[in-house]
């Protein structure tokens, strides 16, 4: 083999060496460098995809937080919402007010409703109710607190408290209480009921 190489001219030997080197470099490129470049390109595409998906997930997460906040606000608003009863149920309302007063140990002297007044452009009808009664100070406070809790559709527009003289020295002083209430009832919708 060395005779075959010695027969060749130096230029041919250089050409063969250069061709062998090109072949070795080509094989090295296709075996080592090209797959590395391909995997780098795949990794770069995956990184861009991951960044895009992360941004999408963060946006969805923000939308979810906003939706949860909106839901919480609507739930709180719905909890505060009091469905209004029709003004025709005034007797039922007066019975419940009387029961509430009795449970607070208030003696009712007068419980008088006035005529319902439709409120123009509003979704309720005002029904004034005058309540007068008597009881101990703590009982009056308990009655007003229970009234506010149990009847969220009633507004106390005026309160008058006076100290009543006890019947004897052994009795505690009582308060005479007069309340001007406004019951917000559902509007009378007889046209819709027909």
Secondary structure per residue as TSV (DSSP state, phi and psi in degrees):
chain	resnum	aa	ss	phi	psi
A	1	X	-	360.0	-37.1
A	2	X	H	-64.6	-28.6
A	3	X	H	-68.4	-35.3
A	4	X	H	-69.1	-35.0
A	5	X	H	-74.1	-38.5
A	6	X	H	-67.6	-23.4
A	7	X	H	-73.9	-27.7
A	8	X	S	-76.3	152.2
A	9	X	-	-77.5	157.6
A	10	X	H	-58.6	-32.0
A	11	X	H	-68.6	-38.5
A	12	X	H	-67.7	-39.6
A	13	X	H	-63.8	-42.2
A	14	X	H	-63.1	-39.7
A	15	X	H	-64.5	-42.6
A	16	X	H	-64.7	-40.8
A	17	X	H	-63.7	-41.8
A	18	X	H	-66.2	-40.3
A	19	X	H	-65.0	-41.3
A	20	X	H	-63.9	-41.0
A	21	X	H	-64.2	-41.3
A	22	X	H	-63.6	-41.2
A	23	X	H	-63.6	-44.0
A	24	X	H	-64.1	-43.4
A	25	X	H	-65.8	-38.9
A	26	X	H	-62.5	-46.9
A	27	X	H	-63.3	-43.5
A	28	X	H	-62.0	-39.2
A	29	X	I	-64.3	-49.3
A	30	X	I	-71.9	-25.6
A	31	X	I	-90.0	-37.3
A	32	X	I	-114.0	-52.0
A	33	X	I	-76.3	-47.1
A	34	X	H	-59.5	-48.1
A	35	X	H	-61.4	-35.2
A	36	X	H	-65.4	-41.8
A	37	X	H	-65.5	-40.3
A	38	X	H	-62.8	-44.6
A	39	X	H	-67.2	-32.2
A	40	X	H	-67.6	-41.1
A	41	X	H	-64.2	-40.9
A	42	X	H	-63.6	-44.1
A	43	X	H	-62.5	-38.9
A	44	X	H	-66.4	-42.2
A	45	X	H	-63.6	-41.7
A	46	X	H	-65.2	-37.3
A	47	X	H	-64.4	-44.3
A	48	X	H	-63.2	-41.7
A	49	X	H	-62.4	-43.3
A	50	X	H	-62.8	-42.7
A	51	X	H	-62.4	-42.9
A	52	X	H	-65.0	-42.8
A	53	X	H	-68.5	-35.0
A	54	X	H	-64.2	-43.4
A	55	X	H	-62.9	-40.7
A	56	X	H	-63.6	-42.9
A	57	X	H	-65.1	-40.2
A	58	X	H	-65.1	-39.9
A	59	X	H	-65.1	-42.1
A	60	X	H	-65.5	-38.2
A	61	X	H	-63.7	-41.2
A	62	X	H	-65.4	-41.6
A	63	X	H	-63.0	-38.5
A	64	X	H	-65.1	-42.9
A	65	X	H	-60.9	-44.3
A	66	X	H	-62.2	-43.1
A	67	X	H	-63.9	-40.1
A	68	X	H	-66.2	-40.1
A	69	X	H	-64.1	-41.5
A	70	X	H	-63.8	-43.1
A	71	X	H	-62.3	-42.7
A	72	X	H	-63.2	-41.6
A	73	X	H	-65.2	-42.1
A	74	X	H	-68.1	-36.8
A	75	X	H	-65.0	-42.9
A	76	X	H	-64.0	-40.0
A	77	X	H	-66.6	-40.3
A	78	X	H	-66.2	-33.5
A	79	X	H	-67.3	-31.7
A	80	X	H	-80.5	-16.4
A	81	X	-	-69.7	130.3
A	82	X	-	-114.6	116.4
A	83	X	-	-67.4	135.7
A	84	X	-	-89.6	139.8
A	85	X	-	-90.4	152.9
A	86	X	B	-65.7	147.7
A	87	X	G	-63.1	-19.8
A	88	X	G	-66.2	-16.5
A	89	X	G	-92.2	31.9
A	90	X	H	-61.3	-37.7
A	91	X	H	-63.2	-40.9
A	92	X	H	-62.4	-41.2
A	93	X	H	-65.3	-41.9
A	94	X	H	-64.5	-37.8
A	95	X	H	-63.3	-43.8
A	96	X	H	-66.5	-37.4
A	97	X	H	-64.7	-40.4
A	98	X	H	-64.0	-44.7
A	99	X	H	-61.4	-39.9
A	100	X	H	-64.6	-41.5
A	101	X	H	-65.4	-42.2
A	102	X	H	-63.8	-39.9
A	103	X	H	-67.2	-26.0
A	104	X	T	-91.0	5.2
A	105	X	T	62.2	41.3
A	106	X	-	-103.0	130.9
A	107	X	E	-90.4	116.8
A	108	X	E	-83.3	126.5
A	109	X	E	-98.0	-34.9
A	110	X	E	-150.3	137.5
A	111	X	E	-142.7	95.4
A	112	X	E	-124.1	116.8
A	113	X	E	-85.8	151.9
A	114	X	E	-104.6	176.5
A	115	X	E	-65.2	143.9
A	116	X	E	-67.6	138.8
A	117	X	E	-118.0	108.7
A	118	X	E	-63.7	137.7
A	119	X	-	-96.3	117.3
A	120	X	T	-61.6	137.1
A	121	X	T	62.6	20.1
A	122	X	S	-125.4	162.9
A	123	X	S	-98.6	32.4
A	124	X	-	-150.3	166.3
A	125	X	E	-121.2	134.9
A	126	X	E	-89.9	130.0
A	127	X	E	-123.0	104.5
A	128	X	E	-70.3	139.3
A	129	X	E	-133.9	127.5
A	130	X	E	-102.2	127.4
A	131	X	E	-124.5	130.0
A	132	X	E	-132.6	142.7
A	133	X	E	-168.6	-173.7
A	134	X	E	-145.7	156.1
A	135	X	E	179.0	175.8
A	136	X	-	-68.5	162.8
A	137	X	H	-57.3	-48.4
A	138	X	H	-62.4	-37.7
A	139	X	H	-64.8	-40.9
A	140	X	H	-63.8	-42.1
A	141	X	H	-64.3	-43.3
A	142	X	H	-63.5	-39.2
A	143	X	H	-63.1	-46.3
A	144	X	H	-63.5	-39.4
A	145	X	H	-65.8	-45.2
A	146	X	H	-65.7	-35.8
A	147	X	H	-61.5	-45.0
A	148	X	H	-64.7	-37.8
A	149	X	H	-75.2	-45.0
A	150	X	H	-84.2	-26.3
A	151	X	-	-126.8	76.1
A	152	X	T	-71.6	-9.2
A	153	X	T	-97.4	14.3
A	154	X	E	-117.2	132.8
A	155	X	E	-108.7	136.2
A	156	X	E	-91.1	108.3
A	157	X	E	-89.4	-22.3
A	158	X	E	-156.5	143.9
A	159	X	E	-131.1	133.3
A	160	X	E	-125.5	122.8
A	161	X	E	-119.8	130.6
A	162	X	E	-132.8	148.7
A	163	X	E	-84.7	125.3
A	164	X	E	-92.1	139.7
A	165	X	-	-68.7	137.1
A	166	X	-	-67.9	151.3
A	167	X	S	-68.5	-30.7
A	168	X	S	-144.9	172.9
A	169	X	T	-67.9	-25.6
A	170	X	T	-80.4	-12.6
A	171	X	S	-93.3	144.1
A	172	X	-	-75.3	151.8
A	173	X	-	-66.1	145.5
A	174	X	E	-115.8	160.0
A	175	X	E	-104.2	136.4
A	176	X	E	-91.9	127.7
A	177	X	E	-122.5	131.2
A	178	X	E	-123.9	126.1
A	179	X	E	-119.0	134.1
A	180	X	E	-103.0	110.4
A	181	X	E	-105.9	154.1
A	182	X	E	-127.2	116.7
A	183	X	E	-94.2	124.1
A	184	X	E	-91.3	106.7
A	185	X	E	-106.0	163.3
A	186	X	B	-67.5	145.3
A	187	X	-	-64.9	149.1
A	188	X	-	-74.8	107.7
A	189	X	-	-110.7	68.2
A	190	X	H	-70.7	-30.0
A	191	X	H	-65.3	-37.9
A	192	X	H	-74.8	-22.8
A	193	X	H	-81.5	-17.1
A	194	X	-	-70.5	360.0
